Amino acid sequence: MLELVNLSKSYGGRTVLASLSHRFEAGEFVAVMGESGVGKSTLLNLVAGLDAPDAGDVIVDGTPMTALDDDAATRLRRTRMGFIFQAFHVLPHLTLAQNVALPLLLNGRPDPERVARMLDAVGLGGRDGDFPRQLSGGEMQRVAIARALVHRPALLLADEPTGNLDPETADGILHLLRAEIKASGAGAIMVTHSHAAAALADRTVVLTRSGLKLT
């Protein structure tokens, strides 16, 4: 489903990723671990086409990302991918339900019942009319998780999805992620520092300066 081919990226003369090659299969839930600054978030941005590699390519379902123009890359992200960012990117002027519904609306598939189910699944049922200013950081992260899953993406990209959650809530959210992924046959790449989170993945790889290594 996803292949990295000799992927390289530098910023300001500093090499972050160098000739990275790896294959992720459809339906796999893969945890990516590694030291801070080694390029884990950069990897997710390259996979999503939010950043361009200096060399190499990301191939999604047989399509090289570098072959897509901006409009085509946006369509692929919108229809095939779901994102959980560390910064949440929850829109402050929209209610929780409106935030979660965005991927469905952008794809022309409104589904209020699905939105309500996802809010309930992340422990925010009955708060669909609340606004982000009424939430804690952990609650905003749960809104971001519901939004990433609501349209049943073929590929989920998650950057520290439980970083702002207490251990009990984090465990519930991780089991929800796994259940949703497996139910839809989606693939997922989760960047995490948490060994407890990584333990729920199908496999774990460690990103180092010399590439990805199986653990």
C-alpha positions in Angstrom: 0.0 0.0 0.0 2.8 2.4 0.9 6.4 2.3 -0.2 9.3 4.6 0.6 12.0 4.6 -2.1 15.4 6.1 -1.3 13.7 9.0 0.5 15.9 11.9 1.5 15.2 15.3 3.1 17.4 18.0 4.5 16.7 21.4 6.2 19.2 24.2 6.2 22.0 21.9 5.2 21.2 19.3 7.9 20.2 15.9 6.7 17.1 14.6 8.4 16.4 11.5 6.3 18.9 9.9 4.0 18.1 7.2 1.3 15.2 5.7 3.4 13.5 2.7 1.9 10.7 0.7 3.5 7.4 -1.0 2.6 4.2 -0.8 4.6 1.4 -3.3 3.8 -2.3 -2.7 3.5 -4.0 -3.4 6.9 -0.8 -2.9 8.9 -0.7 -0.9 12.1 2.9 0.2 12.4 4.5 2.1 15.2 7.5 4.3 14.4 9.8 5.1 17.3 13.1 6.9 17.6 14.9 9.8 19.4 13.6 13.3 19.2 14.8 15.2 16.1 15.5 12.0 14.1 12.8 12.9 11.5 9.7 11.0 12.6 7.3 13.9 12.0 9.2 14.8 8.8 8.5 11.3 7.6 4.8 11.6 8.1 4.7 15.0 6.3 6.6 13.4 3.3 4.2 10.4 3.2 1.2 12.8 3.2 2.7 15.0 0.5 2.6 18.0 2.8 6.4 18.4 2.2 8.5 17.3 -0.8 11.5 15.1 -0.6 14.9 16.3 -1.9 15.3 12.9 -3.5 13.4 9.6 -3.7 9.7 9.1 -3.6 6.7 8.0 -1.6 4.4 5.6 -3.5 0.8 5.3 -2.3 -1.2 2.5 -3.9 1.2 2.4 -6.8 1.1 6.2 -7.4 4.3 8.2 -6.8 3.5 11.3 -4.8 6.0 13.4 -6.8 4.0 12.7 -10.0 1.0 14.5 -8.5 0.3 18.2 -8.9 -1.0 20.1 -5.9 -4.7 19.5 -6.7 -4.2 15.8 -7.2 -2.2 15.4 -4.0 -4.9 17.3 -2.1 -7.6 15.0 -3.5 -5.6 11.9 -2.5 -5.1 13.2 1.1 -8.8 14.2 1.4 -10.2 10.9 0.2 -7.6 8.3 1.2 -5.8 9.7 4.3 -6.6 10.7 7.9 -4.3 12.7 10.1 -3.7 13.2 13.8 -1.3 16.1 14.4 0.5 17.0 17.6 -0.9 20.5 17.2 -4.5 19.2 16.8 -5.5 21.8 14.1 -9.0 21.9 15.5 -10.8 24.9 14.0 -11.9 27.3 16.8 -14.9 28.8 15.1 -16.5 25.4 14.5 -18.4 23.2 17.0 -17.0 19.8 17.9 -19.5 18.1 15.5 -18.6 20.5 12.7 -14.9 19.9 13.2 -15.3 16.1 13.2 -17.6 16.3 10.1 -15.1 18.2 8.0 -13.6 15.2 6.1 -17.1 13.8 5.3 -18.3 17.2 4.0 -15.2 17.8 1.9 -15.7 14.4 0.3 -19.4 15.1 -0.3 -20.6 12.4 2.2 -22.3 14.1 5.1 -23.1 11.5 7.9 -24.3 13.1 11.1 -24.8 9.7 12.7 -21.2 8.7 12.1 -20.1 12.0 13.5 -22.1 11.4 16.7 -20.8 7.9 17.0 -17.2 9.0 16.7 -17.6 11.8 19.3 -19.2 9.2 21.6 -16.3 6.7 20.9 -13.7 9.3 22.1 -15.7 10.2 25.2 -17.2 13.4 24.0 -20.8 12.2 23.4 -23.4 14.9 23.9 -20.9 17.7 23.5 -21.3 18.1 19.7 -22.4 21.8 20.1 -19.4 22.8 22.3 -16.6 24.9 20.9 -12.8 24.1 21.2 -12.4 27.0 23.6 -14.4 24.9 26.1 -12.0 22.0 25.9 -8.8 20.9 27.6 -5.8 19.9 25.5 -6.6 16.2 26.0 -10.2 16.8 24.8 -9.0 18.6 21.7 -6.7 15.8 20.9 -9.7 13.4 21.1 -11.6 15.7 18.7 -8.7 15.5 16.3 -8.7 11.7 16.6 -12.4 11.4 15.9 -12.0 13.7 12.8 -9.1 11.6 11.5 -11.2 8.4 11.7 -14.7 9.6 10.7 -14.3 9.1 7.0 -12.7 5.6 7.3 -9.4 6.5 5.7 -7.3 3.9 3.9 -4.2 5.3 5.5 -4.0 6.9 9.0 -1.0 9.0 9.9 -0.8 9.7 13.6 1.8 11.9 15.3 1.9 11.2 19.0 -1.8 10.6 19.1 -1.9 10.0 22.9 0.7 12.6 23.9 -1.8 14.8 25.8 -3.9 12.0 27.3 -3.8 10.3 30.7 -2.8 6.6 30.7 -6.3 5.3 31.1 -7.8 7.5 28.3 -4.8 6.8 26.1 -5.3 3.1 26.4 -9.0 3.4 25.4 -8.1 5.7 22.4 -5.4 3.3 21.2 -7.8 0.4 21.3 -10.3 2.5 19.4 -7.7 3.4 16.7 -6.8 -0.3 16.3 -10.4 -1.4 16.1 -11.3 1.2 13.5 -8.2 0.4 11.4 -8.8 -3.3 11.5 -12.6 -3.0 10.8 -11.9 -1.0 7.6 -8.7 -2.8 6.5 -6.8 0.5 6.7 -3.1 0.9 7.2 -1.7 3.1 9.9 1.6 4.7 10.8 1.8 6.0 14.3 4.8 8.0 15.5 5.2 7.6 19.3 7.6 7.7 22.2 5.3 5.5 24.2 6.2 1.8 24.5 2.7 1.1 25.7 1.3 2.6 22.5 3.7 0.8 20.3 2.8 -2.5 22.0 -0.7 -2.3 20.4 0.7 -2.0 16.9 1.3 -5.0 14.6 5.0 -4.2 14.4 7.4 -1.5 15.5 10.2 0.1 13.6 12.8 2.4 14.9 13.9 5.4 12.9 17.6 6.2 13.3 20.1 8.3 11.4 20.9 5.3 9.2 17.3 4.3 8.4 14.4 2.3 9.7 15.1 -0.8 11.7 12.8 -3.6 12.8 12.6 -4.3 16.5 
